[in-house]
Amino acid sequence: MNTFVRPILCFNRNEGGGTIVEFALVAPLLIWFMFTVIYFAMYLGIAHSVQQLAADAARASISGIGAAEQTQLSTDFIQRNASSYLFIDGRKITLIAAPAQADPTTFDVTVRYDARDMLSWYPTGFPPFMGSIIERFAAIPSGGW
């Protein structure tokens, strides 16, 4: 074989750069997937914290006598403890606490959390099936029964 054809045949057999090309094609997808998993984990963490906060505020209202005192106990609990929950900023919480419309012996607590700022770093914003306002509900019988 002459000296001109031999380097060309060796070049055709050299696959040393194939791995880097494959990595360059796959890496953006893997990085996007990693950030998406982190995003959903944070969203679920926030949603769980909001649910726990609503349940704890409902439990705190048990000792109140009458709707006004129960509402005040729930509000005080939220103000004192909201920032101690994972991923929660107490200033972005809206509380609705009142006796249930259908059953006045039940006390309802609804907690709404505005998560727009917390998760705004995600490139496409919130997916359409996930709202930026996370709302969770807890109900407890008056007197704790």
Contact map, one row per residue, 1 for C-alpha under 8 A:
1110110000000000000000000000000000000000000000000000000000000000000000000000000000000000000000000000000000000000000000000000000000000000000000000
1111110000000000000000000000000000000000000000000000000000000000000000000000000000000000000000000000000000000000000000000000000000000000000000000
1111111000000000000000000000000000000000000000000000000000000000000000000000000000000000000000000000000000000000000000000000000000000000000000000
0111111100000000000000000000000000000000000000000000000000000000000000000000000000000000000000000000000000000000000000000000000000000000000000000
1111111110000000000000000000000000000000000000000000000000000000000000000000000000000000000000000000000000000000000000000000000000000000000000000
1111111111000000000000000000000000000000000000000000000000000000000000000000000000000000000000000000000000000000000000000000000000000000000000000
0011111111100000000000000000000000000000000000000000000000000000000000000000000000000000000000000000000000000000000000000000000000000000000000000
0001111111110000000000000000000000000000000000000000000000000000000000000000000000000000000000000000000000000000000000000000000000000000000000000
0000111111111000000000000000000000000000000000000000000000000000000000000000000000000000000000000000000000000000000000000000000000000000000000000
0000011111111100000000000000000000000000000000000000000000000000000000000000000000000000000000000000000000000000000000000000000000000000000000000
0000001111111100000000000000000000000000000000000000000000000000000000000000000000000000000000000000000000000000000000000000000000000000000000000
0000000111111110000000000000000000000000000000000000000000000000000000000000000000000000000000000000000000000000000000000000000000000000000000000
0000000011111110000000000000000000000000000000000000000000000000000000000000000000000000000000000000000000000000000000000000000000000000000000000
0000000001111111100000000000000000000000000000000000000000000000000000000000000000000000000000000000000000000000000000000000000000000000000000000
0000000000011111110000000000000000000000000000000000000000000000000000000000000000000000000000000000000000000000000000000000000000000000000000000
0000000000000111111000000000000000000000000000000000000000000000000000000000000000000000000000000000000000000000000000000000000000000000000000000
0000000000000111111110000000000000000000000000000000000000000000000000000000000000000000000000000000000000000000000000000000000000000000000000000
0000000000000011111111000000000000000000000000000000000000000000000000000000000000000000000000000000000000000000000000000000000000000000000000000
0000000000000001111111100000000000000000000000000000000000000000000000000000000000000000000000000000000000000000000000000000000000000000000000000
0000000000000000111111110000000000000000000000000000000000000000000000000000000000000000000000000000000000000000000000000000000000000000000000000
0000000000000000111111111000000000000000000000000000000000000000000000000000000000000000000000000000000000000000000000000000000000000000000000000
0000000000000000011111111100000000000000000000000000000000000000000000000000000000000000000000000000000000000000000000000000000000000000000000000
0000000000000000001111111110000000000000000000000000000000000000000000000000000000000000000000000000000000000000000000000000000000000000000000000
0000000000000000000111111111000000000000000000000000000000000000000000000000000000000000000000000000000000000000000000000000000000000000000000000
0000000000000000000011111111100000000000000000000000000000000000000000000000000000000000000000000000000000000000000000000000000000000000000000000
0000000000000000000001111111110000000000000000000000000000000000000000000000000000000000000000000000000000000000000000000000000000000000000000000
0000000000000000000000111111111000000000000000000000000000000000000000000000000000000000000000000000000000000000000000000000000000000000000000000
0000000000000000000000011111111100000000000000000000000000000000000000000000000000000000000000000000000000000000000000000000000000000000000000000
0000000000000000000000001111111110000000000000000000000000000000000000000000000000000000000000000000000000000000000000000000000000000000000000000
0000000000000000000000000111111111000000000000000000000000000000000000000000000000000000000000000000000000000000000000000000000000000000000000000
0000000000000000000000000011111111100000000000000000000000000000000000000000000000000000000000000000000000000000000000000000000000000000000000000
0000000000000000000000000001111111110000000000000000000000000000000000000000000000000000000000000000000000000000000000000000000000000000000000000
0000000000000000000000000000111111111000000000000000000000000000000000000000000000000000000000000000000000000000000000000000000000000000000000000
0000000000000000000000000000011111111100000000000000000000000000000000000000000000000000000000000000000000000000000000000000000000000000000000000
0000000000000000000000000000001111111110000000000000000000000000000000000000000000000000000000000000000000000000000000000100000000000000000000000
0000000000000000000000000000000111111111000000000000000000000000000000000000000000000000000000000000000000000000000000000100000000000000000000000
0000000000000000000000000000000011111111100000000000000000000000000000000000000000000000000000000000000000000000000000000000000000000000000000000
0000000000000000000000000000000001111111110000000000000000000000000000000000000000000000000000000000000000000000000000000000000000000000000000000
0000000000000000000000000000000000111111111000000000000000000000000000000000000000000000000000000000000000000000000000100100000000000000000000000
0000000000000000000000000000000000011111111100000000000000000000000000000000000000000000000000000000000000000000000000000000000000000000000000000
0000000000000000000000000000000000001111111110000000000000000000000000000000000000000000000000000000000000000000000000000000000000000000000000000
0000000000000000000000000000000000000111111111000000000000000000000000000000000000000010000000000000000000000000000000000000000000000000000000000
0000000000000000000000000000000000000011111111100000000000000000000000000000000000000000000000000000000000000000000000100000000000000000000000000
0000000000000000000000000000000000000001111111110000000000000000000000000000000000000000000000000000000000000000000000000000000000000000000000000
0000000000000000000000000000000000000000111111111000000000000000000000000000000000000110000000000000000000000000000000000000000000000000000000000
0000000000000000000000000000000000000000011111111100000000000000000000000000000000000111000000000000000000000000000000000000000000000000000000000
0000000000000000000000000000000000000000001111111110000000000000000000000000000000000000000000000000000000000000000000000000000000000111000000000
0000000000000000000000000000000000000000000111111111000000000000000000000000000000000000000000000000000000000000000000000000000000000000000000000
0000000000000000000000000000000000000000000011111111100000000000000000000000000000001111000000000000000000000000000000000000000000000000000000000
0000000000000000000000000000000000000000000001111111110000000000000000000000000000000001000000000000000000000011100000000000000000000111000000000
0000000000000000000000000000000000000000000000111111111000000000000000000000000000000000000000000000000000000010000000000000000000000011110000000
0000000000000000000000000000000000000000000000011111111100000000000000000000000000000000000000000000000000000000000000000000000000000000000000000
0000000000000000000000000000000000000000000000001111111110000000000000000000010001001000000000000000000000000010000000000000000000000000000000000
0000000000000000000000000000000000000000000000000111111111000000000000000000000000000000000000000000000000001110000000000000000000000001110000000
0000000000000000000000000000000000000000000000000011111111100000000000000000000000000000000000000000000000001000000000000000000000000000111000000
0000000000000000000000000000000000000000000000000001111111110000000000000000000000000000000000000000000000000000000000000000000000000000000000000
0000000000000000000000000000000000000000000000000000111111111000000000001110110000000000000000000000000000001000000000000000000000000000000000000
0000000000000000000000000000000000000000000000000000011111111100000000000100000000000000000000000000000000111000000000000000000000000000011100000
0000000000000000000000000000000000000000000000000000001111111100000000000000000000000000000000000000000000000000000000000000000000000000000100010
0000000000000000000000000000000000000000000000000000000111111110000001001100100000000000000000000000000000000000000000000000000000000000000000000
0000000000000000000000000000000000000000000000000000000011111111000011111100000000000000000000000000000000000000000000000000000000000000000000000
0000000000000000000000000000000000000000000000000000000001111111000001000000000000000000000000000000000000000000000000000000000000000000000111110
0000000000000000000000000000000000000000000000000000000000011111100001000000000000000000000000000000000000000000000000000000000000000000000000100
0000000000000000000000000000000000000000000000000000000000001111111011001000000000000000000000000000000000000000000000000000000000000000000000000
0000000000000000000000000000000000000000000000000000000000000011111111000000000000000000000000000000000000000000000000000000000000000000000000000
0000000000000000000000000000000000000000000000000000000000000001111111000000000000000000000000000000000000000000000000000000000000000000000000000
0000000000000000000000000000000000000000000000000000000000000001111111100000000000000000000000000110000000100000000000000000000000000000000000000
0000000000000000000000000000000000000000000000000000000000000000111111110000000000000000000000000000000000000000000000000000000000000000000000000
0000000000000000000000000000000000000000000000000000000000001001111111111000000000000000000000000000000000000000000000000000000000000000000000000
0000000000000000000000000000000000000000000000000000000000011111111111111100000000000000000000001100000000000000000000000000000000000000000000000
0000000000000000000000000000000000000000000000000000000000001000001111111110000000000000000000001100000000000000000000000000000000000000000000000
0000000000000000000000000000000000000000000000000000000000001000000111111111000000000000000000000000000000000000000000000000000000000000000000000
0000000000000000000000000000000000000000000000000000000010011001000011111111100000000000000000000000000000000000000000000000000000000000000000000
0000000000000000000000000000000000000000000000000000000011011000000001111111110000000000000000001000000000001000000000000000000000000000000000000
0000000000000000000000000000000000000000000000000000000010000000000000111111111000000000000000101000000000000000000000000000000000000000000000000
0000000000000000000000000000000000000000000000000000000000000000000000011111111100000000000000000000000000000000000000000000000000000000000000000
0000000000000000000000000000000000000000000000000000000010010000000000001111111111000000000000000000000000000000000000000000000000000000000000000
0000000000000000000000000000000000000000000000000000100010000000000000000111111111000000010000000000000000000000000000000000000000000000000000000
0000000000000000000000000000000000000000000000000000000000000000000000000011111111000000010000000000000000000000000000000000000000000000000000000
0000000000000000000000000000000000000000000000000000000000000000000000000001111111100000000000000000000000000000000000000000000000000000000000000
0000000000000000000000000000000000000000000000000000000000000000000000000000111111111000000000000000000000000000000000000000000000000000000000000
0000000000000000000000000000000000000000000000000000100000000000000000000000111111111001110000000000000000000000000000000000000000000000000000000
0000000000000000000000000000000000000000000000000000000000000000000000000000000111111101110000000000000000000000000000000000000000000000000000000
0000000000000000000000000000000000000000000000000000000000000000000000000000000011111101000000000000000000000000000000000000000000000000000000000
0000000000000000000000000000000000000000000000001000100000000000000000000000000011111111000000000000000000000000000000000000000000000000000000000
0000000000000000000000000000000000000000000011001000000000000000000000000000000000111111000000000000000000000000000000000000000000000000000000000
0000000000000000000000000000000000000000010011001000000000000000000000000000000000001111100000000000000000000000000000000000000000000000000000000
0000000000000000000000000000000000000000000001001100000000000000000000000000000001111111110000000000000000000000000000000000000000000000000000000
0000000000000000000000000000000000000000000000000000000000000000000000000000000001100011111110000000000000000000000000000000000000000000000000000
0000000000000000000000000000000000000000000000000000000000000000000000000000011001100001111110000000000000000000000000000000000000000000000000000
0000000000000000000000000000000000000000000000000000000000000000000000000000000000000000111110000000000000000000000000000000000000000000000000000
0000000000000000000000000000000000000000000000000000000000000000000000000000000000000000111111000000000000000000111000000000000000000000000000000
0000000000000000000000000000000000000000000000000000000000000000000000000000000000000000111111100000000000000011110000000000000000000000000000000
0000000000000000000000000000000000000000000000000000000000000000000000000000000000000000000111110000000000000011100000000000000000000000000000000
0000000000000000000000000000000000000000000000000000000000000000000000000010000000000000000011111000000000001111000000000000000000000000000000000
0000000000000000000000000000000000000000000000000000000000000000000000000000000000000000000001111100000000011110000000000000000000000000000000000
0000000000000000000000000000000000000000000000000000000000000000000001100110000000000000000000111110000000111100000000000000000000000000000000000
0000000000000000000000000000000000000000000000000000000000000000001001100000000000000000000000011111000000111000000000000000000000000000000000000
0000000000000000000000000000000000000000000000000000000000000000001000000000000000000000000000001111101111110000000000000000000000000000000000000
0000000000000000000000000000000000000000000000000000000000000000000000000000000000000000000000000111111111110000000000000000000000000000000000000
0000000000000000000000000000000000000000000000000000000000000000000000000000000000000000000000000011111100000000000000000000000000000000000000000
0000000000000000000000000000000000000000000000000000000000000000000000000000000000000000000000000001111100000000000000000000000000000000000000000
0000000000000000000000000000000000000000000000000000000000000000000000000000000000000000000000000011111111000000000000000000000000000000000000000
0000000000000000000000000000000000000000000000000000000000000000000000000000000000000000000000000011111111100000000000000000000000000000000000000
0000000000000000000000000000000000000000000000000000000000000000000000000000000000000000000000000011001111100000000000000000000000000000000011000
0000000000000000000000000000000000000000000000000000000000000000000000000000000000000000000000000011001111110000000000000000000000000000001111000
0000000000000000000000000000000000000000000000000000000001000000001000000000000000000000000000001111000111111000000000000000000000000000001111000
0000000000000000000000000000000000000000000000000000000001000000000000000000000000000000000000011111000001111100000000000000000000000000111100000
0000000000000000000000000000000000000000000000000000011011000000000000000100000000000000000000111100000000111110000000000000000000000000111000000
0000000000000000000000000000000000000000000000000000010000000000000000000000000000000000000000111000000000011111000000000000000000000011110000000
0000000000000000000000000000000000000000000000000110110000000000000000000000000000000000000011110000000000001111100000000000000000000011100000000
0000000000000000000000000000000000000000000000000100000000000000000000000000000000000000000011100000000000000111110000000000000000001111000000000
0000000000000000000000000000000000000000000000000100000000000000000000000000000000000000000111000000000000000011111000000000000000001110000000000
0000000000000000000000000000000000000000000000000000000000000000000000000000000000000000000110000000000000000001111110000000000000011100000000000
0000000000000000000000000000000000000000000000000000000000000000000000000000000000000000000100000000000000000000111111100000000000011100000000000
0000000000000000000000000000000000000000000000000000000000000000000000000000000000000000000000000000000000000000011111110000000000011000000000000
0000000000000000000000000000000000000000000000000000000000000000000000000000000000000000000000000000000000000000011111110000000000000000000000000
0000000000000000000000000000000000000000000000000000000000000000000000000000000000000000000000000000000000000000001111111000000000000000000000000
0000000000000000000000000000000000000010001000000000000000000000000000000000000000000000000000000000000000000000001111111100110000000000000000000
0000000000000000000000000000000000000000000000000000000000000000000000000000000000000000000000000000000000000000000111111110110000000000000000000
0000000000000000000000000000000000000000000000000000000000000000000000000000000000000000000000000000000000000000000001111110100000000000000000000
0000000000000000000000000000000000110010000000000000000000000000000000000000000000000000000000000000000000000000000000111111110000000000000000000
0000000000000000000000000000000000000000000000000000000000000000000000000000000000000000000000000000000000000000000000011111100000000000000000000
0000000000000000000000000000000000000000000000000000000000000000000000000000000000000000000000000000000000000000000000000111111000000000000000000
0000000000000000000000000000000000000000000000000000000000000000000000000000000000000000000000000000000000000000000000111111111000000000000000000
0000000000000000000000000000000000000000000000000000000000000000000000000000000000000000000000000000000000000000000000110101111101110000000000000
0000000000000000000000000000000000000000000000000000000000000000000000000000000000000000000000000000000000000000000000000001111111100000000000000
0000000000000000000000000000000000000000000000000000000000000000000000000000000000000000000000000000000000000000000000000000011111100000000000000
0000000000000000000000000000000000000000000000000000000000000000000000000000000000000000000000000000000000000000000000000000001111100000000000000
0000000000000000000000000000000000000000000000000000000000000000000000000000000000000000000000000000000000000000000000000000011111110000000000000
0000000000000000000000000000000000000000000000000000000000000000000000000000000000000000000000000000000000000000000000000000011111111100000000000
0000000000000000000000000000000000000000000000000000000000000000000000000000000000000000000000000000000000000000011100000000010001111100000000000
0000000000000000000000000000000000000000000000000000000000000000000000000000000000000000000000000000000000000001111100000000000000111110000000000
0000000000000000000000000000000000000000000000100100000000000000000000000000000000000000000000000000000000000001111000000000000000111111000000000
0000000000000000000000000000000000000000000000100110000000000000000000000000000000000000000000000000000000000111100000000000000000001111100000000
0000000000000000000000000000000000000000000000100110010000000000000000000000000000000000000000000000000000000111000000000000000000000111110000000
0000000000000000000000000000000000000000000000000010011000000000000000000000000000000000000000000000000000011110000000000000000000000011111000000
0000000000000000000000000000000000000000000000000010011001000000000000000000000000000000000000000000000000011100000000000000000000000001111100000
0000000000000000000000000000000000000000000000000000001001000000000000000000000000000000000000000000000001111000000000000000000000000000111110000
0000000000000000000000000000000000000000000000000000000001100100000000000000000000000000000000000000000001110000000000000000000000000000011111011
0000000000000000000000000000000000000000000000000000000000000100000000000000000000000000000000000000000011100000000000000000000000000000001111111
0000000000000000000000000000000000000000000000000000000000000100000000000000000000000000000000000000000011100000000000000000000000000000000111111
0000000000000000000000000000000000000000000000000000000000000110000000000000000000000000000000000000000000000000000000000000000000000000000011111
0000000000000000000000000000000000000000000000000000000000100100000000000000000000000000000000000000000000000000000000000000000000000000000111111
0000000000000000000000000000000000000000000000000000000000000000000000000000000000000000000000000000000000000000000000000000000000000000000111111
